[in-house]
Amino acid sequence: MSCTTLKCLSLFSGAGIGETYFRDIGVDVVVANELLERRANLYQAVHPETTVVCGDITDESVFQQIVRSCPPKVDFLLASPPCQGMSVAGKNRCQKTMESDKRNYLITYVVKAIQLTDPTYVLIENVPALLKLQLAYDAKYRTVLEILQHEFGDDYVIDSDVVDSADYGVPQTRLRAIIKMHKPGTVWNWPPKKAEKITVEQAIGHLPSLEAGEKSDIRWHFARNHTKENVLWMKHTPTGQSAFSNPVYYPQKKDGTRIKGYNSSYRRMRWDAPAPTITIRNDCIASQRNVHPGRLLPDGTYSDARVLTPLELMLLDSLPANWNIPDDTPELLIRQCIGESIPPLMLKEMVRGIL
């Protein structure tokens, strides 16, 4: 990217995690919009130079406030519409249900914002289902790409792909659909994939071991409490395996009968690979692949029978260890924002391709 600073409008911004490294590559987020106040406040605390408009973008007064807050020239528009309506991890999986979920129609506000601000570059990101979703738009069913082509095909070069954050230096596997739009005469290349992937061991292996409820002297490195039963099951679960595979210490009810579940639950991560996708329920030891890899102890059990600490989550999401959030930021807010974020190092690599 050239040394020219790009003025950016960010929509559906969350806490601004994806934009963490934007200033390093010459992108200045001048206006951001977030629906939830607690996330908007965290965004403002981390990015005090940005005008943050908190409110529902579907409210016309809020939408107009966003547009009025923009500079005369917007160079770059970033949009990450909420994806719960499309997520395969959620309840809405069939096409009919996804099409009827109002959250999926938030893309129409991205279209309006592009029409009004006329940015040179646009990046829209979401779960991979974004590229398959069909919506009723202008008298026919269209995919999101077809909607964008219908509205902007004469004005932008439009391209898309599904990318994995682990291919771009993030120690986490996270698949995201990326749609890029740029004006004819400009260049925006896809970044090359890294030759080697960063493992969990490389990202968090240096941090001291912690058991459930323990704290360290390192900022944000403290462990959540878990029930004694959960701790017992996980102490007997080797690295990379699920407690459901335990012959004796398997998840069970108080009467000793097995709890039914998938092997992705009560499962430890591996040290020698990128972390699995961090979900919004990363606080729950029974949820998907949330448990620390652990290390074999002399007594045959495994250490760190717990979910990841906030610091470990930050590092696996490619955030800096000194991420400048306020000390009183609620732990669950950090966890939720990371679980719904686009890893910032991946987004940095995507935007770095602008020439």
BAFIFI-140335 format. One line per 4 residues: number of its first residue (from 1); for each residue x, y, z of C-alpha. Coordinates in steps of 0.25 Angstrom, whole numbers, plus 5000, padded with zeros to 4 digits. Example, Ala and Ser with C-alpha at 12.3 -4.5 7.8 and 13.67 -1.06 7.14 Angstrom:
2
1	5049/4982/5031 | 5055/4996/5029 $
This chain:
355
1	5000/5000/5000 | 5005/5014/4997 | 5008/5024/5009 | 4995/5031/5006 $
5	4985/5030/5018 | 4972/5024/5014 | 4960/5030/5022 | 4951/5018/5026 $
9	4936/5016/5030 | 4934/5003/5038 | 4920/4997/5039 | 4916/4987/5049 $
13	4929/4989/5056 | 4928/4982/5069 | 4939/4986/5078 | 4948/4989/5066 $
17	4957/4976/5068 | 4959/4974/5053 | 4964/4989/5051 | 4975/4987/5062 $
21	4986/4988/5052 | 4980/4998/5042 | 4988/5010/5045 | 5001/5001/5043 $
25	4997/5000/5028 | 4991/5014/5026 | 4976/5013/5029 | 4970/5023/5038 $
29	4956/5019/5043 | 4949/5032/5044 | 4935/5027/5047 | 4930/5014/5053 $
33	4916/5009/5056 | 4912/4998/5066 | 4898/4994/5071 | 4902/4990/5085 $
37	4906/5001/5095 | 4916/4992/5103 | 4923/4989/5090 | 4923/5003/5085 $
41	4929/5008/5098 | 4940/4998/5097 | 4942/5002/5083 | 4943/5017/5087 $
45	4953/5013/5098 | 4962/5006/5089 | 4961/5016/5077 | 4959/5029/5084 $
49	4962/5036/5070 | 4949/5030/5064 | 4935/5036/5064 | 4927/5024/5069 $
53	4912/5025/5066 | 4905/5015/5075 | 4891/5011/5070 | 4883/5002/5061 $
57	4887/5005/5046 | 4873/5001/5042 | 4868/5013/5049 | 4868/5024/5039 $
61	4873/5035/5049 | 4885/5026/5053 | 4888/5023/5038 | 4888/5038/5034 $
65	4896/5041/5046 | 4907/5031/5041 | 4907/5037/5028 | 4907/5052/5033 $
69	4919/5048/5042 | 4927/5044/5030 | 4938/5053/5023 | 4935/5058/5009 $
73	4943/5047/5003 | 4942/5032/5009 | 4953/5024/5003 | 4950/5011/5009 $
77	4938/5004/5015 | 4938/4992/5024 | 4926/4984/5027 | 4924/4972/5036 $
81	4909/4970/5037 | 4905/4961/5048 | 4905/4946/5044 | 4897/4939/5054 $
85	4886/4937/5044 | 4895/4930/5034 | 4904/4922/5044 | 4904/4907/5043 $
89	4907/4907/5058 | 4894/4914/5060 | 4879/4909/5058 | 4877/4915/5045 $
93	4882/4906/5034 | 4872/4904/5023 | 4872/4914/5012 | 4857/4918/5015 $
97	4860/4921/5029 | 4873/4928/5026 | 4865/4937/5015 | 4855/4940/5025 $
101	4864/4945/5036 | 4864/4960/5036 | 4879/4960/5041 | 4883/4955/5027 $
105	4876/4967/5020 | 4886/4977/5027 | 4894/4976/5015 | 4884/4985/5008 $
109	4889/4996/5018 | 4903/4993/5013 | 4898/4996/4999 | 4892/5009/5003 $
113	4905/5013/5010 | 4913/5010/4998 | 4903/5018/4989 | 4904/5030/4998 $
117	4919/5030/5002 | 4925/5025/4988 | 4937/5019/4994 | 4949/5015/4985 $
121	4950/5001/4993 | 4940/4992/5000 | 4942/4980/5008 | 4931/4972/5013 $
125	4933/4960/5022 | 4925/4949/5028 | 4924/4934/5030 | 4925/4926/5017 $
129	4910/4924/5016 | 4910/4939/5012 | 4913/4935/4998 | 4902/4924/4997 $
133	4891/4932/5003 | 4880/4937/4994 | 4871/4948/4997 | 4859/4954/4991 $
137	4864/4967/4984 | 4858/4976/4973 | 4848/4966/4969 | 4856/4953/4969 $
141	4865/4944/4977 | 4879/4948/4977 | 4892/4944/4984 | 4900/4955/4991 $
145	4910/4956/4980 | 4898/4957/4970 | 4892/4968/4978 | 4906/4976/4978 $
149	4908/4973/4963 | 4894/4978/4960 | 4896/4991/4968 | 4911/4993/4965 $
153	4915/4985/4954 | 4918/4997/4945 | 4926/5004/4956 | 4934/4994/4963 $
157	4943/4982/4961 | 4936/4971/4970 | 4943/4959/4975 | 4941/4949/4986 $
161	4947/4937/4993 | 4947/4928/5005 | 4960/4930/5013 | 4965/4923/5025 $
165	4972/4932/5036 | 4982/4921/5039 | 4988/4924/5025 | 4991/4938/5028 $
169	4999/4937/5041 | 4988/4935/5051 | 4989/4924/5061 | 4975/4920/5059 $
173	4967/4913/5048 | 4955/4923/5044 | 4948/4922/5031 | 4943/4935/5026 $
177	4936/4940/5013 | 4943/4952/5007 | 4936/4961/4997 | 4946/4972/4991 $
181	4941/4984/4983 | 4950/4994/4977 | 4949/5005/4966 | 4954/5002/4952 $
185	4968/5007/4950 | 4972/5003/4964 | 4979/4990/4969 | 4975/4981/4980 $
189	4982/4968/4981 | 4979/4955/4989 | 4991/4953/4999 | 5000/4941/4998 $
193	4998/4930/5008 | 5009/4928/5018 | 5018/4916/5016 | 5016/4911/5030 $
197	5004/4912/5040 | 5006/4917/5054 | 5003/4907/5065 | 4996/4908/5078 $
201	5010/4904/5084 | 5016/4916/5077 | 5006/4926/5081 | 5003/4923/5096 $
205	5013/4912/5100 | 5021/4922/5107 | 5010/4925/5117 | 5010/4919/5131 $
209	5001/4908/5134 | 4988/4911/5142 | 4978/4902/5148 | 4963/4906/5149 $
213	4961/4918/5158 | 4976/4922/5158 | 4982/4935/5155 | 4996/4939/5150 $
217	5003/4953/5151 | 5002/4954/5136 | 4991/4964/5131 | 4978/4956/5126 $
221	4984/4943/5129 | 4975/4937/5139 | 4966/4924/5139 | 4951/4923/5140 $
225	4945/4914/5151 | 4939/4901/5147 | 4932/4890/5154 | 4940/4879/5161 $
229	4934/4869/5152 | 4938/4877/5139 | 4952/4878/5145 | 4953/4863/5148 $
233	4948/4859/5134 | 4958/4869/5127 | 4970/4865/5136 | 4968/4851/5131 $
237	4967/4856/5116 | 4980/4856/5108 | 4984/4867/5099 | 4975/4868/5086 $
241	4965/4858/5091 | 4951/4859/5097 | 4946/4855/5111 | 4936/4846/5104 $
245	4947/4837/5100 | 4951/4835/5115 | 4948/4820/5119 | 4946/4824/5134 $
249	4945/4839/5135 | 4935/4842/5124 | 4924/4853/5125 | 4913/4848/5134 $
253	4901/4851/5141 | 4900/4850/5157 | 4895/4836/5156 | 4907/4832/5148 $
257	4900/4831/5134 | 4908/4836/5122 | 4904/4850/5117 | 4901/4849/5102 $
261	4910/4859/5093 | 4919/4861/5082 | 4934/4858/5082 | 4936/4873/5079 $
265	4931/4876/5093 | 4939/4875/5106 | 4951/4875/5096 | 4965/4879/5098 $
269	4972/4887/5087 | 4985/4882/5080 | 4999/4889/5083 | 5004/4885/5069 $
273	4993/4892/5060 | 4986/4906/5060 | 4975/4907/5069 | 4961/4903/5065 $
277	4951/4914/5062 | 4949/4922/5075 | 4934/4923/5077 | 4925/4933/5085 $
281	4924/4922/5096 | 4939/4921/5098 | 4936/4922/5113 | 4929/4909/5114 $
285	4937/4896/5116 | 4926/4887/5110 | 4926/4895/5097 | 4933/4893/5084 $
289	4948/4890/5086 | 4950/4901/5097 | 4959/4894/5106 | 4974/4897/5108 $
293	4983/4886/5102 | 4990/4883/5115 | 5003/4876/5118 | 5005/4862/5124 $
297	5008/4862/5139 | 5016/4852/5147 | 5003/4845/5152 | 4998/4842/5138 $
301	4987/4854/5138 | 4988/4866/5130 | 4990/4881/5134 | 4981/4893/5131 $
305	4968/4886/5132 | 4960/4899/5128 | 4956/4908/5116 | 4966/4918/5111 $
309	4969/4931/5119 | 4966/4944/5112 | 4981/4946/5109 | 4982/4933/5102 $
313	4969/4936/5094 | 4975/4950/5090 | 4988/4943/5085 | 4981/4932/5077 $
317	4972/4943/5071 | 4986/4950/5067 | 4983/4962/5076 | 4995/4968/5083 $
321	4999/4964/5097 | 4998/4978/5101 | 4984/4981/5095 | 4980/4994/5100 $
325	4967/4991/5106 | 4963/4997/5120 | 4966/4989/5132 | 4952/4989/5136 $
329	4947/4982/5123 | 4938/4971/5127 | 4944/4957/5124 | 4931/4952/5117 $
333	4931/4965/5108 | 4945/4961/5104 | 4941/4947/5101 | 4929/4951/5093 $
337	4936/4961/5085 | 4947/4952/5081 | 4938/4940/5078 | 4931/4949/5068 $
341	4943/4956/5062 | 4951/4955/5049 | 4965/4953/5053 | 4972/4966/5052 $
345	4985/4960/5046 | 4977/4954/5035 | 4969/4966/5032 | 4983/4974/5032 $
349	4988/4965/5021 | 4975/4966/5013 | 4976/4981/5013 | 4991/4981/5010 $
353	4988/4977/4996 | 4983/4990/4992 | 4993/4997/4983 $
